Amino acid sequence: MNAIAVKGEGISKRFQLGAAVQGRLTEALGEALERSLSTFTRNRPPRREFLWALKDVSFEVETGEVVGFVGRNGAGKTTLLKILSRITEPTEGYFDVRGRVGSLIEVGSGFHPDLTGRENVYLYGSVLGMRKPEVERKFDEIVSFAEIEQFIDTPVKRYSSGMYMRLAFAVAAHLHAEIMIVDEVLSVGDYAFQKRCLGKMEEVATSGRTVLFVSHNLAAVVALCRRAYFLDRGRIVAEGAAADVVHQYKDSWGADELIPIREREDRRGDGSIRVTGLRVEPADGGEAITSSGRIRVIVEYESEAPLRTPRFQVTIHDAEYNPVYLLDTDGNSEMPEVLPTRGSVECVTEPLRLTPGTCGLMVGVHRGPVLADGIEFAGAFDVQPDGLFDSGRVPIRSEAVGLLSHRWTLANAEDAA
């Protein structure tokens, strides 16, 4: 049995609603100041409201193990990783982390905005306890991976979010921390960068380093992780093989399909644009969505101000949450450059050519490079069989998701001897 690299026992974290202070020092100072003021005033202190972001969380991660953490937004995943990274302290319980920790929890976490990219690489290396010669040996590889050679001597406060993210991930992945903590940060990069990062994660996962991985890309969690934990409302409700835990997580969304998107609170993004509705309907008439039929997707939205070239995305995935199609206004759009503060946009697809079964939807809208609103499990629809094939036989979903029109013929025949 391998040694334990990370262990948590009864970890709980309480936040005061409406409090502005955060972090280890500011939390302590804020509580001390409040106690002091209540001592010298006759007025009864205002009633405080608290939220338990984590409650009695216990777990173990062995050395060299890659473990995923899944759950809805607000389930407590990031709070747990911040505690393990010593960014904040637990209210109750304790944890033990054995080894140097490389944390990638927020964009540019551990970087100083006024320092150049070069200086931040060395700074982060020293935070990990590495000597300068160790960082120098990896420096060229880090810069090449991040693809920012031209800007390495520019202060990182002038970087775009994508450049910032590329360098932050490159440093965390290439400098040798025994334990790597990765939160949902890869969504900042483009597809090519995400693919490269996942490839690096696979390399890290097979190198004997310990990885704690949080991602909304459930297919990546299943591919990279041997085990996983499912957090819900601050508690661990399931743990085991990654594929089994992900399946339980997806099953937990059944009841929420009845909640209108306007009322959904489990969102990501800065809230400057809000998705208020999502509908899917047959585009060719009729009541059923079929394997060879087209669909119309309507996204309703509202915003704080008129939208200039926003980016709407709807991802269609199968029942195992593997992405199948991406509908993206950056791909093919005839929308005006500026949209009103409230309205709806729609997309009509080509024939789906999907095997019969249930498909899910994820919706997001971006304002430039910034995610304004994103909702997982935003809806679902059923694909019904039709006469796509002349034989009348209906392939089942377990054989494949996609259907490609095709015809077989005999190319060569030889008589048996």
C-alpha positions as CSV (number, residue, x, y, z in Angstrom):
1,M,0.0,0.0,0.0
2,N,1.4,3.4,-0.9
3,A,2.0,6.2,1.6
4,I,-0.7,8.8,2.1
5,A,0.1,12.1,0.4
6,V,-3.0,14.1,1.3
7,K,-5.4,13.5,4.1
8,G,-8.4,15.4,5.4
9,E,-10.3,14.6,8.6
10,G,-13.6,16.3,9.4
11,I,-12.8,19.5,7.4
12,S,-15.5,22.1,7.7
13,K,-15.4,25.7,6.5
14,R,-17.8,28.4,7.5
15,F,-18.2,31.8,5.8
16,Q,-20.1,34.8,7.0
17,L,-22.6,36.0,4.4
18,G,-21.9,39.6,3.3
19,A,-18.4,39.7,4.9
20,A,-15.8,41.3,2.7
21,V,-12.7,39.8,4.4
22,Q,-11.2,36.6,3.0
23,G,-8.0,34.7,3.5
24,R,-6.1,33.5,6.6
25,L,-4.9,36.8,8.0
26,T,-7.9,39.0,7.0
27,E,-10.4,36.4,8.4
28,A,-8.6,36.5,11.8
29,L,-8.3,40.3,11.9
30,G,-12.0,40.7,10.9
31,E,-13.2,38.4,13.6
32,A,-11.0,40.1,16.3
33,L,-12.2,43.6,15.2
34,E,-15.8,42.5,15.4
35,R,-15.3,41.1,19.0
36,S,-13.6,44.3,20.1
37,L,-16.3,46.5,18.8
38,S,-19.0,44.5,20.4
39,T,-17.2,44.9,23.7
40,F,-17.2,48.7,23.7
41,T,-20.8,49.3,22.4
42,R,-24.0,48.9,24.2
43,N,-25.8,48.2,20.9
44,R,-26.6,44.6,20.2
45,P,-24.4,43.4,17.4
46,P,-26.3,42.7,14.1
47,R,-27.4,39.2,13.5
48,R,-24.9,37.4,11.4
49,E,-25.7,34.7,8.8
50,F,-23.3,32.0,8.0
51,L,-22.8,29.5,5.2
52,W,-21.1,26.2,5.7
53,A,-19.2,25.7,2.4
54,L,-17.7,22.4,3.7
55,K,-19.1,20.2,6.4
56,D,-17.2,17.2,7.9
57,V,-15.2,16.3,4.8
58,S,-12.8,13.4,5.2
59,F,-10.7,11.7,2.5
60,E,-7.3,10.2,1.7
61,V,-5.2,10.4,-1.5
62,E,-2.2,8.0,-1.9
63,T,1.2,9.0,-3.2
64,G,1.2,8.9,-7.0
65,E,-2.6,8.7,-7.2
66,V,-4.7,11.0,-9.5
67,V,-8.0,11.8,-7.9
68,G,-10.9,13.8,-9.2
69,F,-13.4,16.0,-7.4
70,V,-16.8,16.6,-9.1
71,G,-19.9,18.5,-8.0
72,R,-22.0,21.4,-9.0
73,N,-20.9,25.0,-8.7
74,G,-21.0,25.9,-5.1
75,A,-20.5,22.4,-3.9
76,G,-17.3,23.3,-2.0
77,K,-14.7,21.9,-4.4
78,T,-12.6,25.1,-4.8
79,T,-12.9,25.9,-1.1
80,L,-11.5,22.4,-0.3
81,L,-8.5,22.9,-2.7
82,K,-7.8,26.4,-1.2
83,I,-7.6,24.8,2.2
84,L,-5.2,22.1,1.0
85,S,-3.1,24.8,-0.7
86,R,-3.0,26.8,2.6
87,I,-4.7,29.8,1.0
88,T,-7.4,29.6,3.7
89,E,-7.8,27.7,7.0
90,P,-10.6,25.3,7.9
91,T,-13.1,26.3,10.6
92,E,-13.0,22.8,11.9
93,G,-11.0,19.6,11.3
94,Y,-7.5,19.2,10.0
95,F,-5.5,18.1,7.0
96,D,-2.1,16.8,6.2
97,V,-0.2,17.4,2.9
98,R,3.1,15.6,2.6
99,G,5.2,17.1,-0.2
100,R,5.7,20.2,-2.2
101,V,2.4,21.5,-3.6
102,G,1.9,23.2,-6.9
103,S,-1.5,24.9,-7.0
104,L,-3.3,26.1,-10.0
105,I,-6.6,27.2,-8.5
106,E,-7.2,30.6,-10.1
107,V,-5.8,32.3,-13.2
108,G,-2.3,33.5,-12.3
109,S,-2.5,32.3,-8.7
110,G,0.9,32.7,-7.1
111,F,2.0,35.4,-9.7
112,H,2.8,39.0,-8.9
113,P,1.2,41.3,-11.6
114,D,4.0,43.8,-11.6
115,L,6.7,41.2,-12.3
116,T,7.6,40.0,-15.7
117,G,6.8,36.5,-16.9
118,R,10.5,35.5,-16.5
119,E,10.5,36.9,-12.9
120,N,7.3,35.1,-12.0
121,V,8.6,31.7,-13.2
122,Y,11.5,32.1,-10.7
123,L,9.3,33.4,-8.0
124,Y,6.9,30.5,-8.3
125,G,9.7,28.1,-8.3
126,S,11.1,29.5,-5.1
127,V,7.6,29.3,-3.5
128,L,7.7,25.5,-4.4
129,G,11.0,25.3,-2.6
130,M,13.1,24.9,-5.7
131,R,16.6,26.3,-6.2
132,K,17.5,28.6,-9.0
133,P,19.5,26.0,-11.0
134,E,16.4,23.6,-10.9
135,V,14.2,26.4,-12.4
136,E,16.8,27.3,-15.0
137,R,16.9,23.7,-16.3
138,K,13.1,23.8,-17.0
139,F,12.9,27.5,-18.0
140,D,13.1,27.1,-21.8
141,E,10.6,24.1,-21.7
142,I,8.1,26.2,-19.7
143,V,8.3,29.2,-22.0
144,S,8.0,27.0,-25.1
145,F,4.9,25.2,-23.7
146,A,3.2,28.5,-22.8
147,E,4.1,30.0,-26.3
148,I,4.8,33.4,-24.9
149,E,8.5,33.8,-25.9
150,Q,7.9,37.3,-27.3
151,F,6.4,38.5,-24.1
152,I,8.4,36.7,-21.4
153,D,10.0,40.0,-20.2
154,T,6.7,41.9,-20.1
155,P,4.9,42.4,-16.8
156,V,2.2,39.8,-16.5
157,K,-0.4,42.4,-15.7
158,R,-0.4,43.3,-19.4
159,Y,-1.0,39.7,-20.4
160,S,-4.4,38.6,-21.7
161,S,-6.2,36.0,-19.6
162,G,-5.1,33.3,-22.1
163,M,-1.4,34.2,-21.9
164,Y,-1.6,34.4,-18.1
165,M,-3.2,31.0,-17.9
166,R,-0.8,29.4,-20.3
167,L,2.2,30.5,-18.3
168,A,0.6,29.6,-14.9
169,F,-0.2,26.1,-16.1
170,A,3.2,25.6,-17.7
171,V,5.0,26.6,-14.5
172,A,2.9,24.4,-12.3
173,A,3.2,21.4,-14.6
174,H,6.9,21.6,-15.4
175,L,8.4,22.6,-12.0
176,H,8.6,19.4,-9.9
177,A,6.0,19.7,-7.2
178,E,5.2,16.3,-5.6
179,I,1.5,17.2,-5.3
180,M,-0.3,19.1,-8.1
181,I,-3.7,20.8,-7.3
182,V,-5.6,21.8,-10.4
183,D,-9.0,23.5,-10.3
184,E,-11.3,24.3,-13.3
185,V,-9.0,26.8,-14.9
186,L,-8.4,25.3,-18.4
187,S,-11.6,26.7,-19.7
188,V,-9.7,30.0,-20.1
189,G,-7.6,28.7,-22.9
190,D,-8.5,27.9,-26.5
191,Y,-9.1,24.3,-27.7
192,A,-5.5,23.7,-28.8
193,F,-4.2,24.8,-25.4
194,Q,-6.7,22.7,-23.5
195,K,-5.7,19.7,-25.6
196,R,-2.0,20.3,-24.9
197,C,-2.8,20.8,-21.1
198,L,-4.7,17.5,-21.0
199,G,-1.8,15.8,-22.7
200,K,0.5,17.2,-20.1
201,M,-1.8,16.1,-17.3
202,E,-1.7,12.6,-18.7
203,E,2.1,12.7,-18.6
204,V,2.0,14.0,-15.0
205,A,-0.5,11.3,-14.0
206,T,1.8,8.5,-15.2
207,S,5.0,10.0,-13.7
208,G,4.2,9.1,-10.1
209,R,3.1,12.5,-9.0
210,T,0.0,13.0,-6.9
211,V,-2.7,15.0,-8.6
212,L,-6.0,16.5,-7.2
213,F,-8.1,17.4,-10.2
214,V,-11.3,19.5,-10.4
215,S,-13.0,19.8,-13.8
216,H,-16.4,20.2,-15.4
217,N,-15.0,18.1,-18.2
218,L,-16.3,14.8,-16.9
219,A,-14.8,12.8,-19.7
220,A,-11.3,14.1,-18.7
221,V,-12.0,13.2,-15.1
222,V,-12.8,9.6,-16.1
223,A,-9.8,9.4,-18.5
224,L,-7.2,10.9,-16.1
225,C,-8.4,9.8,-12.6
226,R,-8.6,6.3,-11.0
227,R,-10.8,7.5,-8.2
228,A,-13.1,10.4,-7.6
229,Y,-15.1,12.1,-4.9
230,F,-18.6,13.7,-5.4
231,L,-19.3,16.8,-3.3
232,D,-22.8,18.1,-2.8
233,R,-23.6,21.1,-0.6
234,G,-20.3,20.9,1.1
235,R,-20.3,17.1,1.9
236,I,-18.8,14.1,0.2
237,V,-21.8,12.0,-0.9
238,A,-20.0,9.4,-3.0
239,E,-16.5,8.1,-3.6
240,G,-15.0,5.3,-5.6
241,A,-14.0,4.5,-9.2
242,A,-14.0,7.7,-11.3
243,A,-16.5,6.3,-13.8
244,D,-18.9,5.2,-11.1
245,V,-18.8,8.5,-9.2
246,V,-19.2,10.6,-12.4
247,H,-22.3,8.4,-13.2
248,Q,-23.8,9.1,-9.8
249,Y,-23.1,12.8,-10.3
250,K,-24.9,12.9,-13.6
251,D,-27.8,10.9,-12.1
252,S,-28.2,13.5,-9.4
253,W,-29.3,16.1,-11.9
254,G,-32.5,14.4,-12.8
255,A,-34.7,16.4,-10.5
256,D,-33.1,19.7,-11.5
257,E,-34.2,19.3,-15.1
258,L,-37.6,20.7,-14.0
259,I,-36.0,23.9,-12.6
260,P,-36.3,26.8,-15.2
261,I,-32.9,28.1,-16.3
262,R,-34.0,31.6,-15.1
263,E,-34.1,30.2,-11.5
264,R,-30.9,28.2,-11.7
265,E,-28.3,29.3,-9.2
266,D,-25.5,26.9,-10.1
267,R,-23.8,29.1,-12.6
268,R,-20.3,30.1,-13.6
269,G,-19.3,33.5,-15.0
270,D,-19.3,37.2,-14.0
271,G,-23.1,37.6,-14.5
272,S,-22.9,40.5,-16.9
273,I,-25.0,38.4,-19.3
274,R,-27.6,35.9,-18.1
275,V,-29.1,33.0,-20.0
276,T,-32.8,33.0,-19.1
277,G,-34.2,30.2,-21.3
278,L,-33.1,27.3,-23.5
279,R,-35.4,25.3,-25.9
280,V,-34.8,22.6,-28.4
281,E,-37.4,21.7,-31.0
282,P,-37.5,19.9,-34.4
283,A,-36.6,22.3,-37.2
284,D,-38.5,20.3,-39.9
285,G,-41.9,20.2,-38.3
286,G,-43.5,17.4,-36.3
287,E,-43.2,16.8,-32.6
288,A,-40.3,14.4,-32.3
289,I,-36.5,14.9,-32.8
290,T,-35.3,12.1,-35.0
291,S,-31.9,10.7,-36.0
292,S,-32.0,12.2,-39.5
293,G,-33.8,15.4,-38.5
294,R,-32.6,18.9,-37.9
295,I,-33.0,20.8,-34.6
296,R,-33.6,24.4,-33.7
297,V,-31.9,25.6,-30.5
298,I,-33.2,28.9,-29.0
299,V,-31.2,30.7,-26.3
300,E,-32.9,33.5,-24.4
301,Y,-30.8,36.1,-22.6
302,E,-30.7,39.4,-20.8
303,S,-27.7,41.7,-20.0
304,E,-26.7,44.8,-18.2
305,A,-25.9,46.7,-21.5
306,P,-26.2,46.1,-25.3
307,L,-23.9,43.2,-26.3
308,R,-21.1,43.8,-28.8
309,T,-20.1,40.6,-30.6
310,P,-21.0,38.2,-27.8
311,R,-20.2,34.5,-28.2
312,F,-23.0,32.0,-27.5
313,Q,-22.1,28.3,-27.2
314,V,-24.3,25.2,-26.8
315,T,-22.6,21.8,-26.3
316,I,-24.6,18.7,-27.1
317,H,-23.4,15.7,-25.2
318,D,-24.4,12.0,-24.8
319,A,-25.7,10.4,-21.7
320,E,-22.2,9.8,-20.5
321,Y,-21.4,13.5,-20.8
322,N,-19.0,13.0,-23.7
323,P,-19.3,16.1,-26.0
324,V,-20.8,15.3,-29.4
325,Y,-21.5,18.6,-31.1
326,L,-20.6,22.2,-30.4
327,L,-22.8,25.0,-31.7
328,D,-20.8,28.2,-31.6
329,T,-21.6,31.7,-32.9
330,D,-17.9,32.1,-33.7
331,G,-18.3,29.3,-36.2
332,N,-21.1,30.5,-38.5
333,S,-23.2,33.5,-37.5
334,E,-25.3,36.0,-39.3
335,M,-26.2,38.0,-36.1
336,P,-25.7,41.8,-36.0
337,E,-22.6,43.2,-34.3
338,V,-24.6,44.7,-31.4
339,L,-27.5,42.9,-29.7
340,P,-30.1,44.5,-27.5
341,T,-30.0,44.0,-23.7
342,R,-32.8,41.4,-23.9
343,G,-33.7,38.9,-26.6
344,S,-33.1,35.5,-28.0
345,V,-30.8,33.9,-30.5
346,E,-31.4,30.7,-32.4
347,C,-29.4,28.1,-34.3
348,V,-30.6,25.6,-36.8
349,T,-28.4,22.5,-37.4
350,E,-27.8,20.1,-40.2
351,P,-29.4,16.6,-39.8
352,L,-28.2,15.3,-36.4
353,R,-27.4,11.7,-37.5
354,L,-27.4,10.5,-33.9
355,T,-28.4,7.1,-32.6
356,P,-31.6,7.0,-30.6
357,G,-31.3,8.0,-27.0
358,T,-31.0,11.0,-24.6
359,C,-28.7,13.9,-25.2
360,G,-27.9,16.6,-22.8
361,L,-27.1,20.3,-23.2
362,M,-24.6,22.7,-21.7
363,V,-24.9,26.5,-22.5
364,G,-22.5,29.4,-22.1
365,V,-22.2,32.9,-23.3
366,H,-18.9,34.9,-23.4
367,R,-18.2,38.6,-23.4
368,G,-14.9,38.8,-25.3
369,P,-12.6,36.3,-23.5
370,V,-14.6,36.4,-20.3
371,L,-17.2,33.8,-19.4
372,A,-20.4,35.8,-18.6
373,D,-22.7,32.8,-17.8
374,G,-22.4,29.1,-18.0
375,I,-24.8,26.3,-17.0
376,E,-24.1,22.6,-17.0
377,F,-26.9,20.1,-17.5
378,A,-29.0,23.0,-18.9
379,G,-31.5,20.7,-20.6
380,A,-32.0,17.4,-22.4
381,F,-33.8,16.0,-25.4
382,D,-34.5,12.5,-26.8
383,V,-33.6,11.4,-30.3
384,Q,-36.2,9.0,-31.8
385,P,-35.4,6.4,-34.5
386,D,-36.5,7.0,-38.1
387,G,-35.9,5.5,-41.5
388,L,-32.3,6.7,-41.8
389,F,-31.2,3.3,-43.1
390,D,-33.0,1.4,-45.8
391,S,-32.8,-1.8,-43.8
392,G,-35.1,-0.3,-41.2
393,R,-32.8,-1.6,-38.4
394,V,-32.1,0.9,-35.6
395,P,-28.5,1.0,-34.2
396,I,-28.4,1.2,-30.4
397,R,-26.6,4.0,-28.5
398,S,-24.1,1.6,-27.0
399,E,-22.6,0.8,-30.4
400,A,-21.9,4.4,-31.3
401,V,-23.3,7.9,-30.9
402,G,-23.0,9.2,-34.5
403,L,-24.6,7.8,-37.7
404,L,-22.9,8.4,-41.0
405,S,-24.9,7.7,-44.2
406,H,-23.1,4.9,-46.0
407,R,-23.5,1.9,-48.3
408,W,-21.6,-1.4,-48.4
409,T,-20.8,-3.3,-51.6
410,L,-18.8,-6.3,-52.5
411,A,-15.4,-5.1,-53.7
412,N,-13.9,-8.4,-54.7
413,A,-15.1,-12.0,-54.8
414,E,-13.0,-15.2,-55.1
415,D,-14.4,-18.7,-55.5
416,A,-13.4,-21.0,-52.7
417,A,-11.1,-23.8,-53.9
